[in-house]
Amino acid sequence: MLKLPMVMLLHQTPVGSHFDWLLADPGEPGGRLWSARCGFKAEDWPKAGCLLLERLPAHRRRYLTYEGPLAPVVDQQGRMQPRGWVRQVDKGWFEPTL
């Protein structure tokens, strides 16, 4: 069975924190990562009963191992806006099934 990498990142921003769940795409295992935002860590998922995810744009594969500050982005007014930092809180493998 095909095993693909995944990681859960704590993303601390200037206005708060959340978790980003990144998984290799079974349709493109070496490509960008399927990504979603979650309000709480994976170990609390069983208690939740329902998992609400906010889909994010695909992330680069470097985030499977990267921890540290994120480069700022330019907002619509041309100002640099900090994006915070990320730290791995969980990682592993998953087996996609249909």
DAJOKA-V680895 format. One record per residue. N is the residue number from 0. BURIAL is 1 if it has 9 or more other ideal C-beta (glycine too) atoms within 8 Angstrom, else 0. Layout:
N | BURIAL
N | BURIAL
This chain:
0 | 0
1 | 0
2 | 0
3 | 1
4 | 1
5 | 1
6 | 1
7 | 1
8 | 1
9 | 1
10 | 1
11 | 1
12 | 1
13 | 0
14 | 0
15 | 0
16 | 0
17 | 1
18 | 1
19 | 1
20 | 1
21 | 1
22 | 1
23 | 1
24 | 1
25 | 0
26 | 0
27 | 0
28 | 0
29 | 0
30 | 0
31 | 0
32 | 1
33 | 0
34 | 1
35 | 1
36 | 1
37 | 1
38 | 0
39 | 0
40 | 1
41 | 1
42 | 0
43 | 0
44 | 0
45 | 0
46 | 0
47 | 0
48 | 0
49 | 0
50 | 0
51 | 0
52 | 0
53 | 0
54 | 0
55 | 1
56 | 0
57 | 1
58 | 1
59 | 0
60 | 1
61 | 0
62 | 1
63 | 1
64 | 0
65 | 0
66 | 0
67 | 0
68 | 0
69 | 1
70 | 0
71 | 0
72 | 0
73 | 0
74 | 0
75 | 0
76 | 0
77 | 0
78 | 0
79 | 0
80 | 0
81 | 0
82 | 0
83 | 1
84 | 1
85 | 1
86 | 0
87 | 1
88 | 1
89 | 1
90 | 0
91 | 0
92 | 0
93 | 0
94 | 0
95 | 0
96 | 0
97 | 0
